[in-house]
């Protein structure tokens, strides 16, 4: 939701989902940690309040461009997941070797 530009920040994107403003394939999703799969359609509920909230959020300067694994129609307020996210679009600096090392000691 944040990467599509429907919300100006990650916490506000989580709140949009938690309050039931977002649907996945036509079904309301209220779990902010829901992981979308390729081919799923993300849209805003047909309620007027939901539509206005997202239209207001689209006016904020968010991401300069939408990641290549997503597409979004600002007129219909509908997005689609085209593929799995590429590593370059994850805005975290992670040393994967340290993660593997940490969890290998836990077992």
Jmol script that loads the backbone (N, CA, C; Angstrom):
load data "model"
ATOM      1  N   UNK A   1       0.832  -1.187   0.000  1.00  0.00           N
ATOM      2  CA  UNK A   1       0.000   0.000   0.000  1.00  0.00           C
ATOM      3  C   UNK A   1       0.877   1.251   0.000  1.00  0.00           C
ATOM      4  N   UNK A   2       1.927   1.233   0.813  1.00  0.00           N
ATOM      5  CA  UNK A   2       2.850   2.369   0.841  1.00  0.00           C
ATOM      6  C   UNK A   2       3.585   2.504  -0.485  1.00  0.00           C
ATOM      7  N   UNK A   3       4.089   1.407  -1.016  1.00  0.00           N
ATOM      8  CA  UNK A   3       4.852   1.445  -2.267  1.00  0.00           C
ATOM      9  C   UNK A   3       3.987   1.858  -3.460  1.00  0.00           C
ATOM     10  N   UNK A   4       2.693   1.626  -3.382  1.00  0.00           N
ATOM     11  CA  UNK A   4       1.784   2.056  -4.450  1.00  0.00           C
ATOM     12  C   UNK A   4       1.461   3.544  -4.347  1.00  0.00           C
ATOM     13  N   UNK A   5       1.794   4.166  -3.218  1.00  0.00           N
ATOM     14  CA  UNK A   5       1.526   5.588  -3.036  1.00  0.00           C
ATOM     15  C   UNK A   5       0.174   5.876  -2.410  1.00  0.00           C
ATOM     16  N   UNK A   6      -0.529   4.844  -1.955  1.00  0.00           N
ATOM     17  CA  UNK A   6      -1.840   5.043  -1.339  1.00  0.00           C
ATOM     18  C   UNK A   6      -1.741   5.692   0.038  1.00  0.00           C
ATOM     19  N   UNK A   7      -0.558   5.641   0.642  1.00  0.00           N
ATOM     20  CA  UNK A   7      -0.340   6.226   1.966  1.00  0.00           C
ATOM     21  C   UNK A   7       1.028   6.905   1.971  1.00  0.00           C
ATOM     22  N   UNK A   8       1.163   8.031   2.697  1.00  0.00           N
ATOM     23  CA  UNK A   8       2.429   8.770   2.683  1.00  0.00           C
ATOM     24  C   UNK A   8       3.550   8.123   3.499  1.00  0.00           C
ATOM     25  N   UNK A   9       3.208   7.288   4.476  1.00  0.00           N
ATOM     26  CA  UNK A   9       4.221   6.634   5.309  1.00  0.00           C
ATOM     27  C   UNK A   9       3.844   5.166   5.512  1.00  0.00           C
ATOM     28  N   UNK A  10       4.801   4.384   5.962  1.00  0.00           N
ATOM     29  CA  UNK A  10       4.527   2.970   6.234  1.00  0.00           C
ATOM     30  C   UNK A  10       3.512   2.815   7.371  1.00  0.00           C
ATOM     31  N   UNK A  11       3.655   3.568   8.493  1.00  0.00           N
ATOM     32  CA  UNK A  11       2.634   3.436   9.546  1.00  0.00           C
ATOM     33  C   UNK A  11       1.223   3.811   9.077  1.00  0.00           C
ATOM     34  N   UNK A  12       1.105   4.828   8.242  1.00  0.00           N
ATOM     35  CA  UNK A  12      -0.231   5.191   7.759  1.00  0.00           C
ATOM     36  C   UNK A  12      -0.770   4.134   6.794  1.00  0.00           C
ATOM     37  N   UNK A  13       0.109   3.471   6.060  1.00  0.00           N
ATOM     38  CA  UNK A  13      -0.320   2.374   5.184  1.00  0.00           C
ATOM     39  C   UNK A  13      -0.844   1.209   6.026  1.00  0.00           C
ATOM     40  N   UNK A  14      -0.153   0.910   7.109  1.00  0.00           N
ATOM     41  CA  UNK A  14      -0.605  -0.152   8.008  1.00  0.00           C
ATOM     42  C   UNK A  14      -1.972   0.190   8.601  1.00  0.00           C
ATOM     43  N   UNK A  15      -2.157   1.468   8.952  1.00  0.00           N
ATOM     44  CA  UNK A  15      -3.428   1.899   9.527  1.00  0.00           C
ATOM     45  C   UNK A  15      -4.562   1.800   8.497  1.00  0.00           C
ATOM     46  N   UNK A  16      -4.281   2.156   7.250  1.00  0.00           N
ATOM     47  CA  UNK A  16      -5.291   2.013   6.188  1.00  0.00           C
ATOM     48  C   UNK A  16      -5.771   0.565   6.095  1.00  0.00           C
ATOM     49  N   UNK A  17      -4.829  -0.353   6.141  1.00  0.00           N
ATOM     50  CA  UNK A  17      -5.172  -1.772   6.044  1.00  0.00           C
ATOM     51  C   UNK A  17      -5.919  -2.225   7.299  1.00  0.00           C
ATOM     52  N   UNK A  18      -5.403  -1.863   8.478  1.00  0.00           N
ATOM     53  CA  UNK A  18      -6.042  -2.274   9.736  1.00  0.00           C
ATOM     54  C   UNK A  18      -7.482  -1.784   9.848  1.00  0.00           C
ATOM     55  N   UNK A  19      -7.776  -0.629   9.298  1.00  0.00           N
ATOM     56  CA  UNK A  19      -9.122  -0.066   9.387  1.00  0.00           C
ATOM     57  C   UNK A  19     -10.039  -0.543   8.265  1.00  0.00           C
ATOM     58  N   UNK A  20      -9.545  -1.457   7.434  1.00  0.00           N
ATOM     59  CA  UNK A  20     -10.389  -2.091   6.426  1.00  0.00           C
ATOM     60  C   UNK A  20     -10.664  -1.260   5.188  1.00  0.00           C
ATOM     61  N   UNK A  21      -9.760  -0.351   4.835  1.00  0.00           N
ATOM     62  CA  UNK A  21      -9.956   0.475   3.640  1.00  0.00           C
ATOM     63  C   UNK A  21      -9.440  -0.200   2.368  1.00  0.00           C
ATOM     64  N   UNK A  22      -8.706  -1.301   2.508  1.00  0.00           N
ATOM     65  CA  UNK A  22      -8.028  -1.930   1.369  1.00  0.00           C
ATOM     66  C   UNK A  22      -8.598  -3.322   1.113  1.00  0.00           C
ATOM     67  N   UNK A  23      -8.731  -3.665  -0.178  1.00  0.00           N
ATOM     68  CA  UNK A  23      -9.163  -5.013  -0.545  1.00  0.00           C
ATOM     69  C   UNK A  23      -8.093  -5.684  -1.401  1.00  0.00           C
ATOM     70  N   UNK A  24      -8.015  -6.986  -1.282  1.00  0.00           N
ATOM     71  CA  UNK A  24      -7.137  -7.805  -2.119  1.00  0.00           C
ATOM     72  C   UNK A  24      -8.047  -8.768  -2.873  1.00  0.00           C
ATOM     73  N   UNK A  25      -8.023  -8.692  -4.195  1.00  0.00           N
ATOM     74  CA  UNK A  25      -8.894  -9.517  -5.041  1.00  0.00           C
ATOM     75  C   UNK A  25     -10.362  -9.392  -4.629  1.00  0.00           C
ATOM     76  N   UNK A  26     -10.779  -8.182  -4.238  1.00  0.00           N
ATOM     77  CA  UNK A  26     -12.172  -7.927  -3.902  1.00  0.00           C
ATOM     78  C   UNK A  26     -12.578  -8.256  -2.483  1.00  0.00           C
ATOM     79  N   UNK A  27     -11.672  -8.809  -1.678  1.00  0.00           N
ATOM     80  CA  UNK A  27     -11.987  -9.157  -0.291  1.00  0.00           C
ATOM     81  C   UNK A  27     -11.256  -8.202   0.647  1.00  0.00           C
ATOM     82  N   UNK A  28     -11.968  -7.712   1.657  1.00  0.00           N
ATOM     83  CA  UNK A  28     -11.369  -6.782   2.614  1.00  0.00           C
ATOM     84  C   UNK A  28     -10.289  -7.507   3.402  1.00  0.00           C
ATOM     85  N   UNK A  29      -9.120  -6.881   3.493  1.00  0.00           N
ATOM     86  CA  UNK A  29      -8.009  -7.415   4.267  1.00  0.00           C
ATOM     87  C   UNK A  29      -7.725  -6.423   5.381  1.00  0.00           C
ATOM     88  N   UNK A  30      -7.710  -6.904   6.626  1.00  0.00           N
ATOM     89  CA  UNK A  30      -7.445  -6.012   7.749  1.00  0.00           C
ATOM     90  C   UNK A  30      -6.189  -6.423   8.507  1.00  0.00           C
ATOM     91  N   UNK A  31      -5.345  -7.215   7.879  1.00  0.00           N
ATOM     92  CA  UNK A  31      -4.092  -7.653   8.490  1.00  0.00           C
ATOM     93  C   UNK A  31      -2.953  -6.932   7.780  1.00  0.00           C
ATOM     94  N   UNK A  32      -2.292  -6.028   8.502  1.00  0.00           N
ATOM     95  CA  UNK A  32      -1.257  -5.189   7.890  1.00  0.00           C
ATOM     96  C   UNK A  32      -0.051  -5.993   7.414  1.00  0.00           C
ATOM     97  N   UNK A  33       0.183  -7.155   7.992  1.00  0.00           N
ATOM     98  CA  UNK A  33       1.342  -7.963   7.606  1.00  0.00           C
ATOM     99  C   UNK A  33       1.027  -8.933   6.464  1.00  0.00           C
ATOM    100  N   UNK A  34      -0.137  -8.812   5.847  1.00  0.00           N
ATOM    101  CA  UNK A  34      -0.524  -9.692   4.740  1.00  0.00           C
ATOM    102  C   UNK A  34       0.504  -9.580   3.619  1.00  0.00           C
ATOM    103  N   UNK A  35       0.958 -10.719   3.116  1.00  0.00           N
ATOM    104  CA  UNK A  35       1.943 -10.730   2.036  1.00  0.00           C
ATOM    105  C   UNK A  35       1.240 -11.027   0.716  1.00  0.00           C
ATOM    106  N   UNK A  36       1.297 -10.072  -0.178  1.00  0.00           N
ATOM    107  CA  UNK A  36       0.664 -10.228  -1.492  1.00  0.00           C
ATOM    108  C   UNK A  36       1.473 -11.163  -2.373  1.00  0.00           C
ATOM    109  N   UNK A  37       0.759 -11.894  -3.201  1.00  0.00           N
ATOM    110  CA  UNK A  37       1.388 -12.810  -4.150  1.00  0.00           C
ATOM    111  C   UNK A  37       1.272 -12.229  -5.555  1.00  0.00           C
ATOM    112  N   UNK A  38       2.153 -12.632  -6.459  1.00  0.00           N
ATOM    113  CA  UNK A  38       2.051 -12.148  -7.839  1.00  0.00           C
ATOM    114  C   UNK A  38       0.676 -12.444  -8.435  1.00  0.00           C
ATOM    115  N   UNK A  39       0.130 -11.441  -9.125  1.00  0.00           N
ATOM    116  CA  UNK A  39      -1.172 -11.574  -9.752  1.00  0.00           C
ATOM    117  C   UNK A  39      -2.316 -11.026  -8.922  1.00  0.00           C
ATOM    118  N   UNK A  40      -2.079 -10.727  -7.649  1.00  0.00           N
ATOM    119  CA  UNK A  40      -3.150 -10.211  -6.801  1.00  0.00           C
ATOM    120  C   UNK A  40      -3.417  -8.741  -7.101  1.00  0.00           C
ATOM    121  N   UNK A  41      -4.692  -8.365  -6.994  1.00  0.00           N
ATOM    122  CA  UNK A  41      -5.125  -7.000  -7.277  1.00  0.00           C
ATOM    123  C   UNK A  41      -5.428  -6.302  -5.954  1.00  0.00           C
ATOM    124  N   UNK A  42      -4.784  -5.160  -5.736  1.00  0.00           N
ATOM    125  CA  UNK A  42      -4.957  -4.369  -4.521  1.00  0.00           C
ATOM    126  C   UNK A  42      -5.801  -3.155  -4.883  1.00  0.00           C
ATOM    127  N   UNK A  43      -6.900  -2.957  -4.166  1.00  0.00           N
ATOM    128  CA  UNK A  43      -7.758  -1.814  -4.471  1.00  0.00           C
ATOM    129  C   UNK A  43      -8.285  -1.193  -3.187  1.00  0.00           C
ATOM    130  N   UNK A  44      -8.911  -0.040  -3.356  1.00  0.00           N
ATOM    131  CA  UNK A  44      -9.514   0.676  -2.242  1.00  0.00           C
ATOM    132  C   UNK A  44     -10.988   0.293  -2.201  1.00  0.00           C
ATOM    133  N   UNK A  45     -11.530   0.129  -0.997  1.00  0.00           N
ATOM    134  CA  UNK A  45     -12.957  -0.208  -0.871  1.00  0.00           C
ATOM    135  C   UNK A  45     -13.811   0.824  -1.574  1.00  0.00           C
ATOM    136  N   UNK A  46     -14.993   0.430  -1.950  1.00  0.00           N
ATOM    137  CA  UNK A  46     -15.896   1.307  -2.689  1.00  0.00           C
ATOM    138  C   UNK A  46     -16.598   2.326  -1.797  1.00  0.00           C
ATOM    139  N   UNK A  47     -16.307   2.313  -0.501  1.00  0.00           N
ATOM    140  CA  UNK A  47     -16.886   3.310   0.401  1.00  0.00           C
ATOM    141  C   UNK A  47     -16.307   4.684   0.071  1.00  0.00           C
ATOM    142  N   UNK A  48     -17.144   5.703   0.146  1.00  0.00           N
ATOM    143  CA  UNK A  48     -16.706   7.059  -0.201  1.00  0.00           C
ATOM    144  C   UNK A  48     -15.585   7.539   0.717  1.00  0.00           C
ATOM    145  N   UNK A  49     -15.671   7.214   2.011  1.00  0.00           N
ATOM    146  CA  UNK A  49     -14.642   7.648   2.964  1.00  0.00           C
ATOM    147  C   UNK A  49     -13.280   7.054   2.603  1.00  0.00           C
ATOM    148  N   UNK A  50     -13.263   5.784   2.233  1.00  0.00           N
ATOM    149  CA  UNK A  50     -12.011   5.122   1.850  1.00  0.00           C
ATOM    150  C   UNK A  50     -11.430   5.756   0.595  1.00  0.00           C
ATOM    151  N   UNK A  51     -12.280   5.995  -0.389  1.00  0.00           N
ATOM    152  CA  UNK A  51     -11.837   6.582  -1.659  1.00  0.00           C
ATOM    153  C   UNK A  51     -11.236   7.970  -1.434  1.00  0.00           C
ATOM    154  N   UNK A  52     -11.917   8.803  -0.646  1.00  0.00           N
ATOM    155  CA  UNK A  52     -11.443  10.171  -0.396  1.00  0.00           C
ATOM    156  C   UNK A  52     -10.124  10.169   0.365  1.00  0.00           C
ATOM    157  N   UNK A  53      -9.999   9.262   1.328  1.00  0.00           N
ATOM    158  CA  UNK A  53      -8.775   9.179   2.122  1.00  0.00           C
ATOM    159  C   UNK A  53      -7.572   8.874   1.238  1.00  0.00           C
ATOM    160  N   UNK A  54      -7.709   7.910   0.348  1.00  0.00           N
ATOM    161  CA  UNK A  54      -6.596   7.536  -0.529  1.00  0.00           C
ATOM    162  C   UNK A  54      -6.329   8.634  -1.558  1.00  0.00           C
ATOM    163  N   UNK A  55      -7.376   9.259  -2.082  1.00  0.00           N
ATOM    164  CA  UNK A  55      -7.173  10.352  -3.041  1.00  0.00           C
ATOM    165  C   UNK A  55      -6.408  11.504  -2.396  1.00  0.00           C
ATOM    166  N   UNK A  56      -6.689  11.787  -1.132  1.00  0.00           N
ATOM    167  CA  UNK A  56      -5.952  12.818  -0.394  1.00  0.00           C
ATOM    168  C   UNK A  56      -4.497  12.400  -0.224  1.00  0.00           C
ATOM    169  N   UNK A  57      -4.263  11.138   0.121  1.00  0.00           N
ATOM    170  CA  UNK A  57      -2.896  10.640   0.312  1.00  0.00           C
ATOM    171  C   UNK A  57      -2.086  10.675  -0.978  1.00  0.00           C
ATOM    172  N   UNK A  58      -2.733  10.495  -2.118  1.00  0.00           N
ATOM    173  CA  UNK A  58      -2.022  10.501  -3.401  1.00  0.00           C
ATOM    174  C   UNK A  58      -1.434  11.874  -3.727  1.00  0.00           C
ATOM    175  N   UNK A  59      -1.930  12.917  -3.073  1.00  0.00           N
ATOM    176  CA  UNK A  59      -1.417  14.263  -3.320  1.00  0.00           C
ATOM    177  C   UNK A  59      -0.094  14.518  -2.607  1.00  0.00           C
ATOM    178  N   UNK A  60       0.228  13.698  -1.591  1.00  0.00           N
ATOM    179  CA  UNK A  60       1.499  13.852  -0.886  1.00  0.00           C
ATOM    180  C   UNK A  60       2.631  13.355  -1.769  1.00  0.00           C
ATOM    181  N   UNK A  61       3.779  14.019  -1.707  1.00  0.00           N
ATOM    182  CA  UNK A  61       4.918  13.504  -2.477  1.00  0.00           C
ATOM    183  C   UNK A  61       5.463  12.255  -1.794  1.00  0.00           C
ATOM    184  N   UNK A  62       5.249  11.117  -2.387  1.00  0.00           N
ATOM    185  CA  UNK A  62       5.721   9.856  -1.816  1.00  0.00           C
ATOM    186  C   UNK A  62       6.946   9.374  -2.559  1.00  0.00           C
ATOM    187  N   UNK A  63       6.909   8.143  -2.955  1.00  0.00           N
ATOM    188  CA  UNK A  63       8.006   7.584  -3.733  1.00  0.00           C
ATOM    189  C   UNK A  63       8.055   8.267  -5.094  1.00  0.00           C
ATOM    190  N   UNK A  64       9.248   8.491  -5.586  1.00  0.00           N
ATOM    191  CA  UNK A  64       9.405   9.147  -6.888  1.00  0.00           C
ATOM    192  C   UNK A  64       8.797   8.297  -8.002  1.00  0.00           C
ATOM    193  N   UNK A  65       8.955   6.992  -7.892  1.00  0.00           N
ATOM    194  CA  UNK A  65       8.357   6.102  -8.893  1.00  0.00           C
ATOM    195  C   UNK A  65       7.951   4.795  -8.224  1.00  0.00           C
ATOM    196  N   UNK A  66       7.022   4.121  -8.840  1.00  0.00           N
ATOM    197  CA  UNK A  66       6.519   2.859  -8.304  1.00  0.00           C
ATOM    198  C   UNK A  66       7.490   1.751  -8.700  1.00  0.00           C
ATOM    199  N   UNK A  67       7.801   0.837  -7.780  1.00  0.00           N
ATOM    200  CA  UNK A  67       8.722  -0.257  -8.100  1.00  0.00           C
ATOM    201  C   UNK A  67       8.263  -1.060  -9.317  1.00  0.00           C
ATOM    202  N   UNK A  68       9.211  -1.677  -9.983  1.00  0.00           N
ATOM    203  CA  UNK A  68       8.916  -2.387 -11.233  1.00  0.00           C
ATOM    204  C   UNK A  68       8.031  -3.618 -11.038  1.00  0.00           C
ATOM    205  N   UNK A  69       7.960  -4.151  -9.832  1.00  0.00           N
ATOM    206  CA  UNK A  69       7.129  -5.338  -9.604  1.00  0.00           C
ATOM    207  C   UNK A  69       5.664  -4.989  -9.328  1.00  0.00           C
ATOM    208  N   UNK A  70       5.345  -3.677  -9.312  1.00  0.00           N
ATOM    209  CA  UNK A  70       3.977  -3.219  -9.056  1.00  0.00           C
ATOM    210  C   UNK A  70       3.487  -2.338 -10.196  1.00  0.00           C
ATOM    211  N   UNK A  71       2.165  -2.243 -10.340  1.00  0.00           N
ATOM    212  CA  UNK A  71       1.571  -1.257 -11.244  1.00  0.00           C
ATOM    213  C   UNK A  71       0.364  -0.665 -10.522  1.00  0.00           C
ATOM    214  N   UNK A  72       0.050   0.604 -10.823  1.00  0.00           N
ATOM    215  CA  UNK A  72      -1.028   1.290 -10.114  1.00  0.00           C
ATOM    216  C   UNK A  72      -1.755   2.243 -11.042  1.00  0.00           C
ATOM    217  N   UNK A  73      -3.078   2.196 -11.017  1.00  0.00           N
ATOM    218  CA  UNK A  73      -3.927   3.099 -11.790  1.00  0.00           C
ATOM    219  C   UNK A  73      -4.521   4.117 -10.818  1.00  0.00           C
ATOM    220  N   UNK A  74      -4.035   5.369 -10.885  1.00  0.00           N
ATOM    221  CA  UNK A  74      -4.473   6.402  -9.945  1.00  0.00           C
ATOM    222  C   UNK A  74      -5.932   6.792 -10.141  1.00  0.00           C
ATOM    223  N   UNK A  75      -6.471   6.632 -11.332  1.00  0.00           N
ATOM    224  CA  UNK A  75      -7.870   6.981 -11.583  1.00  0.00           C
ATOM    225  C   UNK A  75      -8.830   5.964 -10.963  1.00  0.00           C
ATOM    226  N   UNK A  76      -8.494   4.687 -11.089  1.00  0.00           N
ATOM    227  CA  UNK A  76      -9.353   3.631 -10.553  1.00  0.00           C
ATOM    228  C   UNK A  76      -8.973   3.244  -9.123  1.00  0.00           C
ATOM    229  N   UNK A  77      -7.810   3.728  -8.648  1.00  0.00           N
ATOM    230  CA  UNK A  77      -7.274   3.370  -7.329  1.00  0.00           C
ATOM    231  C   UNK A  77      -7.109   1.860  -7.203  1.00  0.00           C
ATOM    232  N   UNK A  78      -6.510   1.269  -8.225  1.00  0.00           N
ATOM    233  CA  UNK A  78      -6.292  -0.173  -8.270  1.00  0.00           C
ATOM    234  C   UNK A  78      -4.834  -0.443  -8.612  1.00  0.00           C
ATOM    235  N   UNK A  79      -4.221  -1.340  -7.857  1.00  0.00           N
ATOM    236  CA  UNK A  79      -2.847  -1.742  -8.123  1.00  0.00           C
ATOM    237  C   UNK A  79      -2.767  -3.235  -8.330  1.00  0.00           C
ATOM    238  N   UNK A  80      -1.661  -3.683  -8.890  1.00  0.00           N
ATOM    239  CA  UNK A  80      -1.472  -5.108  -9.133  1.00  0.00           C
ATOM    240  C   UNK A  80      -0.034  -5.482  -8.841  1.00  0.00           C
ATOM    241  N   UNK A  81       0.144  -6.654  -8.247  1.00  0.00           N
ATOM    242  CA  UNK A  81       1.474  -7.195  -7.989  1.00  0.00           C
ATOM    243  C   UNK A  81       1.844  -8.034  -9.201  1.00  0.00           C
ATOM    244  N   UNK A  82       2.890  -7.628  -9.920  1.00  0.00           N
ATOM    245  CA  UNK A  82       3.294  -8.345 -11.130  1.00  0.00           C
ATOM    246  C   UNK A  82       4.270  -9.477 -10.853  1.00  0.00           C
ATOM    247  N   UNK A  83       5.122  -9.299  -9.858  1.00  0.00           N
ATOM    248  CA  UNK A  83       6.127 -10.315  -9.555  1.00  0.00           C
ATOM    249  C   UNK A  83       6.600 -10.128  -8.119  1.00  0.00           C
ATOM    250  N   UNK A  84       7.495 -10.982  -7.705  1.00  0.00           N
ATOM    251  CA  UNK A  84       8.079 -10.875  -6.366  1.00  0.00           C
ATOM    252  C   UNK A  84       9.039  -9.688  -6.356  1.00  0.00           C
ATOM    253  N   UNK A  85       9.112  -8.996  -5.215  1.00  0.00           N
ATOM    254  CA  UNK A  85       9.943  -7.798  -5.093  1.00  0.00           C
ATOM    255  C   UNK A  85      11.419  -8.129  -5.348  1.00  0.00           C
ATOM    256  N   UNK A  86      12.089  -7.203  -6.005  1.00  0.00           N
ATOM    257  CA  UNK A  86      13.517  -7.355  -6.247  1.00  0.00           C
ATOM    258  C   UNK A  86      14.287  -6.767  -5.075  1.00  0.00           C
ATOM    259  N   UNK A  87      15.440  -7.299  -4.820  1.00  0.00           N
ATOM    260  CA  UNK A  87      16.240  -6.919  -3.663  1.00  0.00           C
ATOM    261  C   UNK A  87      16.568  -5.428  -3.630  1.00  0.00           C
ATOM    262  N   UNK A  88      16.741  -4.789  -4.788  1.00  0.00           N
ATOM    263  CA  UNK A  88      17.113  -3.371  -4.830  1.00  0.00           C
ATOM    264  C   UNK A  88      16.014  -2.471  -4.274  1.00  0.00           C
ATOM    265  N   UNK A  89      14.755  -2.913  -4.321  1.00  0.00           N
ATOM    266  CA  UNK A  89      13.644  -2.074  -3.874  1.00  0.00           C
ATOM    267  C   UNK A  89      13.405  -2.153  -2.380  1.00  0.00           C
ATOM    268  N   UNK A  90      14.069  -3.072  -1.683  1.00  0.00           N
ATOM    269  CA  UNK A  90      13.929  -3.150  -0.232  1.00  0.00           C
ATOM    270  C   UNK A  90      14.853  -2.101   0.362  1.00  0.00           C
ATOM    271  N   UNK A  91      14.266  -1.152   1.087  1.00  0.00           N
ATOM    272  CA  UNK A  91      15.026   0.000   1.582  1.00  0.00           C
ATOM    273  C   UNK A  91      15.711  -0.289   2.915  1.00  0.00           C
ATOM    274  N   UNK A  92      16.275  -1.478   3.055  1.00  0.00           N
ATOM    275  CA  UNK A  92      16.981  -1.839   4.278  1.00  0.00           C
ATOM    276  C   UNK A  92      18.368  -2.357   3.927  1.00  0.00           C
ATOM    277  N   UNK A  93      19.329  -1.971   4.731  1.00  0.00           N
ATOM    278  CA  UNK A  93      20.681  -2.487   4.567  1.00  0.00           C
ATOM    279  C   UNK A  93      20.809  -3.715   5.465  1.00  0.00           C
ATOM    280  N   UNK A  94      20.799  -4.898   4.870  1.00  0.00           N
ATOM    281  CA  UNK A  94      20.828  -6.138   5.641  1.00  0.00           C
ATOM    282  C   UNK A  94      22.029  -6.971   5.224  1.00  0.00           C
ATOM    283  N   UNK A  95      22.765  -7.427   6.221  1.00  0.00           N
ATOM    284  CA  UNK A  95      23.851  -8.361   5.973  1.00  0.00           C
ATOM    285  C   UNK A  95      23.263  -9.757   6.181  1.00  0.00           C
ATOM    286  N   UNK A  96      22.897 -10.413   5.097  1.00  0.00           N
ATOM    287  CA  UNK A  96      22.204 -11.696   5.177  1.00  0.00           C
ATOM    288  C   UNK A  96      23.046 -12.765   5.860  1.00  0.00           C
ATOM    289  N   UNK A  97      24.345 -12.687   5.700  1.00  0.00           N
ATOM    290  CA  UNK A  97      25.226 -13.665   6.325  1.00  0.00           C
ATOM    291  C   UNK A  97      25.116 -13.597   7.847  1.00  0.00           C
ATOM    292  N   UNK A  98      25.019 -12.383   8.397  1.00  0.00           N
ATOM    293  CA  UNK A  98      24.867 -12.237   9.845  1.00  0.00           C
ATOM    294  C   UNK A  98      23.532 -12.799  10.331  1.00  0.00           C
ATOM    295  N   UNK A  99      22.486 -12.657   9.546  1.00  0.00           N
ATOM    296  CA  UNK A  99      21.175 -13.200   9.918  1.00  0.00           C
ATOM    297  C   UNK A  99      21.242 -14.719   9.964  1.00  0.00           C
ATOM    298  N   UNK A 100      21.824 -15.325   8.939  1.00  0.00           N
ATOM    299  CA  UNK A 100      21.961 -16.784   8.899  1.00  0.00           C
ATOM    300  C   UNK A 100      22.820 -17.259  10.063  1.00  0.00           C
ATOM    301  N   UNK A 101      23.908 -16.554  10.328  1.00  0.00           N
ATOM    302  CA  UNK A 101      24.806 -16.920  11.426  1.00  0.00           C
ATOM    303  C   UNK A 101      24.079 -16.847  12.769  1.00  0.00           C
ATOM    304  N   UNK A 102      23.298 -15.803  12.982  1.00  0.00           N
ATOM    305  CA  UNK A 102      22.565 -15.628  14.238  1.00  0.00           C
ATOM    306  C   UNK A 102      21.588 -16.779  14.463  1.00  0.00           C
ATOM    307  N   UNK A 103      20.790 -17.092  13.449  1.00  0.00           N
ATOM    308  CA  UNK A 103      19.783 -18.130  13.619  1.00  0.00           C
ATOM    309  C   UNK A 103      20.373 -19.536  13.629  1.00  0.00           C
ATOM    310  N   UNK A 104      21.536 -19.731  13.061  1.00  0.00           N
ATOM    311  CA  UNK A 104      22.156 -21.054  13.117  1.00  0.00           C
ATOM    312  C   UNK A 104      22.642 -21.359  14.535  1.00  0.00           C
ATOM    313  N   UNK A 105      22.968 -20.321  15.305  1.00  0.00           N
ATOM    314  CA  UNK A 105      23.375 -20.520  16.699  1.00  0.00           C
ATOM    315  C   UNK A 105      22.180 -20.765  17.605  1.00  0.00           C
ATOM    316  N   UNK A 106      20.985 -20.367  17.193  1.00  0.00           N
ATOM    317  CA  UNK A 106      19.784 -20.513  18.015  1.00  0.00           C
ATOM    318  C   UNK A 106      19.296 -21.958  18.069  1.00  0.00           C
ATOM    319  N   UNK A 107      19.617 -22.749  17.073  1.00  0.00           N
ATOM    320  CA  UNK A 107      19.093 -24.121  16.998  1.00  0.00           C
ATOM    321  C   UNK A 107      19.837 -25.077  17.881  1.00  0.00           C
TER     322      UNK A 107
END
end "model"
wireframe off; spacefill off
backbone 0.3
color backbone group
